[in-house]
Amino acid sequence: MSFMNHWKYQKWGDLATLEYGKSLSNYDVKSGTYRVYGTNGPIGWSDKYLCEYPSVIIGRKGAYRGVNFSQKPFFVIDTAFYLKPKIEFDMKWAYYQLLTQDINSMDSGSAIPSTSRADFYQLSVNVPPLPVQKKIAAILSSLDDKIELNTRMNNVLEETAQALFHRWFVAFEFPDAEGKPYKSAGGKMVESEMGSVPEGWRIGMLGEIANITMGQSPSGDSYNEEGKGEVFYQGRAEFGSRFPTRRLFTTEPKRMAEKGAVLMSVRAPVGDLNIATEKCCIGRGVAAIQSMDNHPSFILYTMINLKRELNVFNGEGTVFGSINKASLHAMQILIPSENIIDRFEKMVSPLDIQIETNYRAEQRLTEIRDTLLPKLMSGELNITS
């Protein structure tokens, strides 16, 4: 007997209702007891909840409406629904099942795109027995947990590297010859255009320590998504949280960036940063900034510091404009002594290597999960044996 003989086609309206969220004006974006969800996912925190049981949150209004899951009590604002069971089923299985559905096609026809509850209730779903639901949910949750762990590890590693950069090159508390914090221990400071800096350091230009390559887009008919030619980053659209996402390739590459180069958006807006994980072609919306002296981590955190702490790219004319090579080359920076840069690189480059290793593992796990998801939901994979 096929293990799918016990699966049953039903309508979502037989399983659950979509409950409306409620207006909430005083949630906090950073802290609170309960997660607050909107149409695309988490938007903040509150000290009160609307739903006390694990449930699926489905976007109600907007051009893109997401599907999210909360194990703990949560609040939903009035741009989203949450799922309320009518019969017993595994809610985590329901979440994964709904990820296979095109929620954004369920449009009520109003002026603002919104999810149609009537269409949702008529949506067919192939429901396995509860034990199978739990096994499916456990398999996919295990992969998601590993992906989330890698993400958290990378966040900690990057925060550590940024904190070290700030301590050494902003607060000037790098270890002196005796291992003591330089400035606090009375290290000699001298005046400069950028204020007091450690003796032996100087004010210079970005172009003195980095090679800068401005992108040049190949002809449009050379673009493809089939992997032909060189991977091509057209602009900010391919940028992820730290590494760019492969989307386009080109058979006529123009300007190339080397692995490890900092990729920076140079047009509308200026200053978004990513790191090239491979040799790649860059388009007109991107510049590649690469260390001249094998100090990729120092260059990376220098650029992050320029963006996040010094706000260099948020001045008039750059937020929605552009920046050229001459301006990038002439960008004023503080250049530490060579031995301090070397010591920083030896400490931080292993962190950056581990971040990339974790990222690649995360990508592999994501591919496995995305491959398994439709197969498990359709019953193509027999998981009862």
DRENDO-1510 file (C-alpha; in Angstrom, 1 decimal, always signed):
<recs>
REC; n; res; u; v; w
REC; 1; MET; +0.0; +0.0; +0.0 .
REC; 2; SER; +1.4; +3.4; -0.9 .
REC; 3; PHE; +2.2; +5.6; +2.1 .
REC; 4; MET; +0.2; +8.4; +0.4 .
REC; 5; ASN; -3.0; +6.4; +0.6 .
REC; 6; HIS; -3.6; +8.1; +3.9 .
REC; 7; TRP; -3.0; +11.6; +2.5 .
REC; 8; LYS; -6.2; +13.6; +1.9 .
REC; 9; TYR; -7.0; +16.5; -0.4 .
REC; 10; GLN; -8.8; +19.3; +1.4 .
REC; 11; LYS; -9.3; +23.0; +1.2 .
REC; 12; TRP; -7.5; +25.4; +3.5 .
REC; 13; GLY; -10.9; +26.6; +4.6 .
REC; 14; ASP; -11.5; +23.2; +6.1 .
REC; 15; LEU; -8.4; +23.4; +8.1 .
REC; 16; ALA; -8.2; +27.0; +9.4 .
REC; 17; THR; -9.4; +30.6; +9.3 .
REC; 18; LEU; -7.4; +33.7; +8.6 .
REC; 19; GLU; -7.7; +36.0; +11.6 .
REC; 20; TYR; -7.2; +39.8; +11.2 .
REC; 21; GLY; -4.4; +41.6; +12.9 .
REC; 22; LYS; -5.1; +44.7; +14.9 .
REC; 23; SER; -3.8; +48.3; +14.8 .
REC; 24; LEU; -0.8; +48.9; +17.1 .
REC; 25; SER; +0.9; +52.2; +17.4 .
REC; 26; ASN; +3.3; +51.9; +20.3 .
REC; 27; TYR; +5.5; +48.9; +19.3 .
REC; 28; ASP; +9.2; +49.3; +19.7 .
REC; 29; VAL; +11.6; +48.4; +16.8 .
REC; 30; LYS; +14.3; +47.0; +19.1 .
REC; 31; SER; +13.0; +45.6; +22.4 .
REC; 32; GLY; +9.9; +44.1; +24.0 .
REC; 33; THR; +8.5; +40.8; +25.1 .
REC; 34; TYR; +6.5; +39.8; +22.0 .
REC; 35; ARG; +7.4; +39.9; +18.3 .
REC; 36; VAL; +5.2; +42.2; +16.2 .
REC; 37; TYR; +4.5; +41.1; +12.6 .
REC; 38; GLY; +3.4; +43.0; +9.6 .
REC; 39; THR; +2.7; +42.1; +6.0 .
REC; 40; ASN; +6.4; +41.1; +5.2 .
REC; 41; GLY; +7.5; +39.7; +8.6 .
REC; 42; PRO; +8.8; +41.0; +11.9 .
REC; 43; ILE; +8.6; +44.8; +12.4 .
REC; 44; GLY; +9.2; +45.2; +16.1 .
REC; 45; TRP; +8.3; +44.3; +19.6 .
REC; 46; SER; +5.5; +44.8; +22.1 .
REC; 47; ASP; +4.6; +44.1; +25.7 .
REC; 48; LYS; +1.3; +42.5; +24.6 .
REC; 49; TYR; +0.4; +39.7; +22.3 .
REC; 50; LEU; -2.6; +39.0; +20.0 .
REC; 51; CYS; -2.1; +35.3; +19.4 .
REC; 52; GLU; -0.9; +33.0; +22.2 .
REC; 53; TYR; -0.3; +29.8; +20.2 .
REC; 54; PRO; +2.3; +28.9; +17.5 .
REC; 55; SER; +0.9; +30.1; +14.2 .
REC; 56; VAL; +1.6; +31.2; +10.6 .
REC; 57; ILE; +1.5; +34.9; +9.8 .
REC; 58; ILE; +0.4; +35.8; +6.2 .
REC; 59; GLY; +0.7; +39.2; +4.7 .
REC; 60; ARG; -2.7; +40.9; +4.0 .
REC; 61; LYS; -1.8; +44.2; +2.2 .
REC; 62; GLY; +0.9; +45.2; -0.2 .
REC; 63; ALA; +2.5; +44.2; -3.5 .
REC; 64; TYR; +4.6; +41.6; -1.7 .
REC; 65; ARG; +3.0; +39.6; +1.2 .
REC; 66; GLY; +5.2; +37.2; +3.1 .
REC; 67; VAL; +4.6; +34.0; +5.0 .
REC; 68; ASN; +6.2; +33.8; +8.5 .
REC; 69; PHE; +6.0; +31.5; +11.5 .
REC; 70; SER; +6.2; +32.2; +15.2 .
REC; 71; GLN; +6.6; +29.5; +17.9 .
REC; 72; LYS; +6.0; +32.0; +20.7 .
REC; 73; PRO; +3.0; +34.3; +21.4 .
REC; 74; PHE; +3.1; +37.3; +19.1 .
REC; 75; PHE; +1.2; +40.4; +17.9 .
REC; 76; VAL; +0.0; +40.9; +14.3 .
REC; 77; ILE; -0.8; +44.4; +13.0 .
REC; 78; ASP; -3.7; +45.1; +10.7 .
REC; 79; THR; -1.7; +44.5; +7.5 .
REC; 80; ALA; -1.5; +40.8; +8.1 .
REC; 81; PHE; -3.5; +37.7; +9.1 .
REC; 82; TYR; -2.7; +34.8; +11.4 .
REC; 83; LEU; -3.8; +31.2; +11.0 .
REC; 84; LYS; -6.3; +29.8; +13.5 .
REC; 85; PRO; -6.8; +26.0; +13.4 .
REC; 86; LYS; -10.3; +24.5; +12.9 .
REC; 87; ILE; -9.0; +21.0; +13.2 .
REC; 88; GLU; -5.7; +19.5; +14.5 .
REC; 89; PHE; -2.7; +19.8; +12.3 .
REC; 90; ASP; +1.0; +20.6; +12.8 .
REC; 91; MET; +1.4; +24.4; +12.5 .
REC; 92; LYS; +5.0; +24.2; +11.4 .
REC; 93; TRP; +4.0; +21.8; +8.6 .
REC; 94; ALA; +1.4; +24.3; +7.7 .
REC; 95; TYR; +4.0; +27.1; +7.5 .
REC; 96; TYR; +6.2; +25.0; +5.1 .
REC; 97; GLN; +3.2; +24.0; +3.1 .
REC; 98; LEU; +2.2; +27.6; +2.6 .
REC; 99; LEU; +5.7; +28.5; +1.4 .
REC; 100; THR; +5.0; +26.4; -1.6 .
REC; 101; GLN; +1.9; +28.5; -2.4 .
REC; 102; ASP; +1.7; +31.8; -4.4 .
REC; 103; ILE; +0.1; +33.9; -1.7 .
REC; 104; ASN; +0.6; +37.1; -3.7 .
REC; 105; SER; -1.6; +35.9; -6.5 .
REC; 106; MET; -4.6; +35.8; -4.1 .
REC; 107; ASP; -5.6; +39.4; -4.8 .
REC; 108; SER; -8.9; +40.7; -3.6 .
REC; 109; GLY; -9.1; +43.2; -6.4 .
REC; 110; SER; -8.9; +46.3; -4.2 .
REC; 111; ALA; -6.8; +49.4; -5.1 .
REC; 112; ILE; -4.1; +48.2; -2.8 .
REC; 113; PRO; -3.1; +44.6; -3.5 .
REC; 114; SER; -4.4; +42.4; -0.7 .
REC; 115; THR; -4.8; +38.7; +0.1 .
REC; 116; SER; -8.2; +37.3; -0.6 .
REC; 117; ARG; -9.5; +35.2; +2.3 .
REC; 118; ALA; -12.1; +33.6; +0.0 .
REC; 119; ASP; -9.4; +32.5; -2.5 .
REC; 120; PHE; -7.2; +31.2; +0.4 .
REC; 121; TYR; -10.1; +29.1; +1.8 .
REC; 122; GLN; -10.6; +27.5; -1.6 .
REC; 123; LEU; -6.9; +26.7; -2.0 .
REC; 124; SER; -6.3; +22.9; -2.2 .
REC; 125; VAL; -3.9; +21.2; +0.1 .
REC; 126; ASN; -2.7; +17.6; +0.2 .
REC; 127; VAL; -2.8; +16.8; +3.9 .
REC; 128; PRO; -0.7; +13.9; +5.3 .
REC; 129; PRO; -1.5; +12.1; +8.6 .
REC; 130; LEU; -0.4; +14.1; +11.6 .
REC; 131; PRO; +2.7; +11.9; +12.3 .
REC; 132; VAL; +3.9; +12.5; +8.8 .
REC; 133; GLN; +3.3; +16.3; +9.1 .
REC; 134; LYS; +5.5; +16.3; +12.2 .
REC; 135; LYS; +8.3; +14.4; +10.5 .
REC; 136; ILE; +8.2; +16.8; +7.5 .
REC; 137; ALA; +8.3; +19.8; +9.8 .
REC; 138; ALA; +11.2; +18.3; +11.8 .
REC; 139; ILE; +13.3; +17.7; +8.7 .
REC; 140; LEU; +12.8; +21.2; +7.3 .
REC; 141; SER; +13.1; +22.8; +10.8 .
REC; 142; SER; +16.4; +21.1; +11.3 .
REC; 143; LEU; +17.8; +22.7; +8.2 .
REC; 144; ASP; +16.4; +26.1; +9.0 .
REC; 145; ASP; +17.9; +25.9; +12.5 .
REC; 146; LYS; +21.3; +25.2; +11.0 .
REC; 147; ILE; +20.9; +28.1; +8.6 .
REC; 148; GLU; +19.9; +30.4; +11.4 .
REC; 149; LEU; +22.8; +29.2; +13.6 .
REC; 150; ASN; +25.3; +30.1; +10.8 .
REC; 151; THR; +23.6; +33.5; +10.4 .
REC; 152; ARG; +23.9; +34.2; +14.1 .
REC; 153; MET; +27.5; +33.1; +14.2 .
REC; 154; ASN; +28.3; +35.4; +11.3 .
REC; 155; ASN; +26.6; +38.3; +13.0 .
REC; 156; VAL; +28.8; +37.8; +16.1 .
REC; 157; LEU; +32.0; +37.4; +14.0 .
REC; 158; GLU; +31.3; +40.6; +12.1 .
REC; 159; GLU; +30.4; +42.5; +15.2 .
REC; 160; THR; +33.6; +41.4; +16.8 .
REC; 161; ALA; +35.7; +42.5; +13.8 .
REC; 162; GLN; +33.9; +45.9; +13.6 .
REC; 163; ALA; +34.4; +46.4; +17.4 .
REC; 164; LEU; +38.1; +45.6; +17.1 .
REC; 165; PHE; +38.5; +48.0; +14.1 .
REC; 166; HIS; +36.7; +50.8; +16.1 .
REC; 167; ARG; +38.9; +50.1; +19.2 .
REC; 168; TRP; +42.1; +50.2; +17.2 .
REC; 169; PHE; +41.5; +52.8; +14.5 .
REC; 170; VAL; +38.9; +55.1; +16.0 .
REC; 171; ALA; +39.5; +55.0; +19.7 .
REC; 172; PHE; +43.2; +54.4; +19.2 .
REC; 173; GLU; +43.4; +51.7; +21.8 .
REC; 174; PHE; +45.4; +49.2; +19.8 .
REC; 175; PRO; +48.0; +47.3; +21.8 .
REC; 176; ASP; +51.2; +49.3; +22.3 .
REC; 177; ALA; +54.7; +47.6; +22.6 .
REC; 178; GLU; +53.8; +46.4; +26.1 .
REC; 179; GLY; +50.4; +45.2; +25.1 .
REC; 180; LYS; +48.6; +48.1; +26.8 .
REC; 181; PRO; +45.8; +50.2; +25.2 .
REC; 182; TYR; +47.8; +52.8; +23.3 .
REC; 183; LYS; +45.9; +56.0; +24.0 .
REC; 184; SER; +44.9; +55.1; +27.6 .
REC; 185; ALA; +48.5; +54.1; +28.4 .
REC; 186; GLY; +49.7; +57.6; +27.4 .
REC; 187; GLY; +50.8; +56.8; +23.8 .
REC; 188; LYS; +51.9; +60.0; +22.0 .
REC; 189; MET; +49.3; +61.7; +19.9 .
REC; 190; VAL; +49.9; +64.4; +17.3 .
REC; 191; GLU; +47.5; +66.9; +15.7 .
REC; 192; SER; +46.2; +66.4; +12.2 .
REC; 193; GLU; +43.4; +67.6; +9.9 .
REC; 194; MET; +41.3; +64.8; +11.4 .
REC; 195; GLY; +42.1; +65.7; +15.0 .
REC; 196; SER; +44.6; +64.0; +17.3 .
REC; 197; VAL; +46.0; +60.8; +15.9 .
REC; 198; PRO; +48.8; +58.4; +17.1 .
REC; 199; GLU; +52.3; +59.4; +16.2 .
REC; 200; GLY; +53.5; +57.8; +13.0 .
REC; 201; TRP; +50.0; +57.7; +11.5 .
REC; 202; ARG; +49.1; +60.1; +8.7 .
REC; 203; ILE; +46.2; +61.5; +6.7 .
REC; 204; GLY; +46.0; +60.1; +3.2 .
REC; 205; MET; +43.7; +59.1; +0.4 .
REC; 206; LEU; +41.9; +55.8; -0.2 .
REC; 207; GLY; +43.6; +55.5; -3.6 .
REC; 208; GLU; +47.0; +55.3; -1.8 .
REC; 209; ILE; +46.2; +51.9; -0.2 .
REC; 210; ALA; +43.6; +50.5; -2.6 .
REC; 211; ASN; +43.2; +49.8; -6.3 .
REC; 212; ILE; +39.9; +51.2; -7.5 .
REC; 213; THR; +38.1; +49.8; -10.5 .
REC; 214; MET; +34.9; +51.4; -11.8 .
REC; 215; GLY; +32.5; +49.1; -13.5 .
REC; 216; GLN; +31.6; +49.1; -17.1 .
REC; 217; SER; +28.5; +47.3; -18.3 .
REC; 218; PRO; +28.7; +44.8; -21.2 .
REC; 219; SER; +26.2; +44.9; -24.0 .
REC; 220; GLY; +22.7; +43.9; -22.9 .
REC; 221; ASP; +22.4; +41.0; -25.4 .
REC; 222; SER; +25.4; +39.3; -23.6 .
REC; 223; TYR; +23.4; +39.0; -20.3 .
REC; 224; ASN; +22.1; +35.6; -19.4 .
REC; 225; GLU; +20.9; +33.6; -16.4 .
REC; 226; GLU; +22.2; +30.2; -17.6 .
REC; 227; GLY; +25.8; +30.5; -16.3 .
REC; 228; LYS; +27.4; +31.4; -19.7 .
REC; 229; GLY; +30.6; +33.4; -19.4 .
REC; 230; GLU; +31.5; +35.4; -16.2 .
REC; 231; VAL; +29.3; +36.1; -13.3 .
REC; 232; PHE; +28.1; +39.7; -13.6 .
REC; 233; TYR; +27.0; +42.1; -10.9 .
REC; 234; GLN; +25.1; +44.9; -12.6 .
REC; 235; GLY; +24.6; +47.0; -9.5 .
REC; 236; ARG; +23.1; +47.1; -6.1 .
REC; 237; ALA; +20.2; +44.7; -7.1 .
REC; 238; GLU; +22.6; +41.8; -6.6 .
REC; 239; PHE; +23.9; +42.9; -3.2 .
REC; 240; GLY; +23.0; +40.8; -0.1 .
REC; 241; SER; +23.8; +41.4; +3.5 .
REC; 242; ARG; +27.5; +40.8; +3.0 .
REC; 243; PHE; +28.0; +38.9; -0.2 .
REC; 244; PRO; +26.4; +39.4; -3.6 .
REC; 245; THR; +23.8; +37.0; -5.1 .
REC; 246; ARG; +24.5; +35.3; -8.4 .
REC; 247; ARG; +21.8; +36.4; -10.8 .
REC; 248; LEU; +23.3; +37.4; -14.2 .
REC; 249; PHE; +26.2; +36.2; -16.3 .
REC; 250; THR; +27.8; +37.9; -19.3 .
REC; 251; THR; +29.6; +36.5; -22.3 .
REC; 252; GLU; +31.3; +39.9; -23.0 .
REC; 253; PRO; +32.9; +40.9; -19.7 .
REC; 254; LYS; +34.4; +44.4; -19.5 .
REC; 255; ARG; +35.7; +45.5; -16.1 .
REC; 256; MET; +36.6; +42.7; -13.7 .
REC; 257; ALA; +36.9; +42.6; -9.9 .
REC; 258; GLU; +39.1; +40.0; -8.1 .
REC; 259; LYS; +38.0; +37.7; -5.3 .
REC; 260; GLY; +38.0; +39.5; -2.0 .
REC; 261; ALA; +37.5; +43.0; -3.4 .
REC; 262; VAL; +35.0; +45.2; -1.7 .
REC; 263; LEU; +32.2; +45.9; -4.1 .
REC; 264; MET; +30.5; +49.3; -3.6 .
REC; 265; SER; +27.4; +50.8; -5.2 .
REC; 266; VAL; +28.3; +54.1; -6.8 .
REC; 267; ARG; +24.8; +55.1; -8.1 .
REC; 268; ALA; +21.5; +55.7; -6.3 .
REC; 269; PRO; +22.3; +55.2; -3.5 .
REC; 270; VAL; +26.0; +55.5; -3.0 .
REC; 271; GLY; +27.9; +53.4; -0.5 .
REC; 272; ASP; +26.2; +50.0; -0.2 .
REC; 273; LEU; +29.0; +47.4; +0.4 .
REC; 274; ASN; +29.5; +43.7; -0.5 .
REC; 275; ILE; +32.5; +41.4; -0.9 .
REC; 276; ALA; +33.3; +39.5; -4.1 .
REC; 277; THR; +33.5; +35.8; -3.3 .
REC; 278; GLU; +34.9; +35.1; -6.8 .
REC; 279; LYS; +36.4; +36.9; -9.8 .
REC; 280; CYS; +33.5; +38.8; -11.4 .
REC; 281; CYS; +32.4; +41.4; -14.0 .
REC; 282; ILE; +31.0; +44.6; -12.6 .
REC; 283; GLY; +28.6; +47.0; -14.2 .
REC; 284; ARG; +28.4; +50.8; -14.1 .
REC; 285; GLY; +26.6; +50.8; -10.8 .
REC; 286; VAL; +29.5; +49.1; -9.0 .
REC; 287; ALA; +33.1; +49.9; -8.0 .
REC; 288; ALA; +35.7; +47.4; -6.8 .
REC; 289; ILE; +38.1; +48.5; -4.1 .
REC; 290; GLN; +41.0; +46.1; -3.4 .
REC; 291; SER; +44.0; +46.3; -1.1 .
REC; 292; MET; +47.3; +47.0; -2.7 .
REC; 293; ASP; +49.2; +45.2; +0.1 .
REC; 294; ASN; +47.2; +42.1; +0.9 .
REC; 295; HIS; +45.2; +43.7; +3.6 .
REC; 296; PRO; +41.6; +42.9; +2.5 .
REC; 297; SER; +40.1; +43.0; +6.0 .
REC; 298; PHE; +41.6; +46.4; +6.8 .
REC; 299; ILE; +40.1; +47.8; +3.5 .
REC; 300; LEU; +36.7; +46.2; +4.2 .
REC; 301; TYR; +36.4; +47.6; +7.7 .
REC; 302; THR; +37.8; +51.0; +6.6 .
REC; 303; MET; +35.0; +51.2; +4.0 .
REC; 304; ILE; +32.4; +50.0; +6.6 .
REC; 305; ASN; +33.7; +52.7; +9.0 .
REC; 306; LEU; +33.4; +55.4; +6.3 .
REC; 307; LYS; +29.8; +54.4; +5.6 .
REC; 308; ARG; +28.5; +53.6; +9.1 .
REC; 309; GLU; +30.5; +55.8; +11.5 .
REC; 310; LEU; +31.7; +58.7; +9.4 .
REC; 311; ASN; +28.5; +58.9; +7.2 .
REC; 312; VAL; +30.8; +59.8; +4.3 .
REC; 313; PHE; +28.3; +58.6; +1.6 .
REC; 314; ASN; +25.2; +60.4; +3.0 .
REC; 315; GLY; +26.1; +63.9; +2.2 .
REC; 316; GLU; +24.3; +66.2; -0.2 .
REC; 317; GLY; +24.5; +64.9; -3.8 .
REC; 318; THR; +25.4; +61.3; -3.0 .
REC; 319; VAL; +22.3; +59.8; -1.4 .
REC; 320; PHE; +20.5; +59.6; -4.8 .
REC; 321; GLY; +23.3; +60.6; -7.0 .
REC; 322; SER; +26.6; +59.0; -7.9 .
REC; 323; ILE; +30.3; +59.0; -7.1 .
REC; 324; ASN; +33.2; +58.8; -9.6 .
REC; 325; LYS; +36.6; +57.3; -9.5 .
REC; 326; ALA; +38.4; +60.6; -8.8 .
REC; 327; SER; +36.3; +61.2; -5.7 .
REC; 328; LEU; +36.7; +57.7; -4.4 .
REC; 329; HIS; +40.5; +57.9; -5.0 .
REC; 330; ALA; +40.8; +61.2; -3.2 .
REC; 331; MET; +38.6; +60.2; -0.2 .
REC; 332; GLN; +40.4; +61.2; +3.0 .
REC; 333; ILE; +41.3; +58.4; +5.4 .
REC; 334; LEU; +43.6; +57.9; +8.3 .
REC; 335; ILE; +46.5; +55.6; +7.4 .
REC; 336; PRO; +48.0; +53.8; +10.4 .
REC; 337; SER; +51.5; +52.5; +10.6 .
REC; 338; GLU; +52.2; +49.4; +8.6 .
REC; 339; ASN; +52.9; +47.1; +11.5 .
REC; 340; ILE; +49.6; +48.0; +13.1 .
REC; 341; ILE; +47.7; +47.2; +9.9 .
REC; 342; ASP; +49.6; +43.9; +9.7 .
REC; 343; ARG; +48.7; +43.0; +13.3 .
REC; 344; PHE; +45.0; +43.9; +12.7 .
REC; 345; GLU; +45.0; +41.8; +9.5 .
REC; 346; LYS; +46.4; +38.7; +11.2 .
REC; 347; MET; +43.7; +39.0; +13.9 .
REC; 348; VAL; +40.7; +39.7; +11.7 .
REC; 349; SER; +41.3; +37.9; +8.5 .
REC; 350; PRO; +40.6; +34.5; +10.1 .
REC; 351; LEU; +37.2; +35.9; +11.2 .
REC; 352; ASP; +36.4; +37.0; +7.7 .
REC; 353; ILE; +37.5; +33.6; +6.3 .
REC; 354; GLN; +35.2; +31.9; +8.8 .
REC; 355; ILE; +32.3; +34.2; +7.8 .
REC; 356; GLU; +32.6; +33.2; +4.2 .
REC; 357; THR; +32.9; +29.5; +5.1 .
REC; 358; ASN; +29.7; +29.8; +7.2 .
REC; 359; TYR; +28.0; +31.7; +4.3 .
REC; 360; ARG; +28.8; +29.0; +1.8 .
REC; 361; ALA; +27.5; +26.3; +4.2 .
REC; 362; GLU; +24.4; +28.4; +4.6 .
REC; 363; GLN; +23.9; +28.5; +0.9 .
REC; 364; ARG; +24.3; +24.8; +0.5 .
REC; 365; LEU; +21.8; +24.1; +3.3 .
REC; 366; THR; +19.4; +26.6; +1.7 .
REC; 367; GLU; +19.6; +24.8; -1.6 .
REC; 368; ILE; +19.0; +21.4; +0.1 .
REC; 369; ARG; +16.0; +22.8; +2.0 .
REC; 370; ASP; +14.5; +24.4; -1.2 .
REC; 371; THR; +15.0; +21.2; -3.1 .
REC; 372; LEU; +13.4; +19.0; -0.4 .
REC; 373; LEU; +10.5; +21.4; +0.4 .
REC; 374; PRO; +8.3; +20.7; -2.7 .
REC; 375; LYS; +9.2; +17.0; -2.7 .
REC; 376; LEU; +8.2; +16.6; +0.9 .
REC; 377; MET; +5.0; +18.5; +0.5 .
REC; 378; SER; +3.9; +16.6; -2.6 .
REC; 379; GLY; +4.7; +13.2; -1.1 .
REC; 380; GLU; +7.3; +12.5; -3.7 .
REC; 381; LEU; +9.7; +11.5; -0.8 .
REC; 382; ASN; +8.5; +8.6; +1.4 .
REC; 383; ILE; +9.6; +9.5; +4.9 .
REC; 384; THR; +7.6; +6.9; +6.7 .
REC; 385; SER; +10.1; +4.1; +6.2 .
</recs>
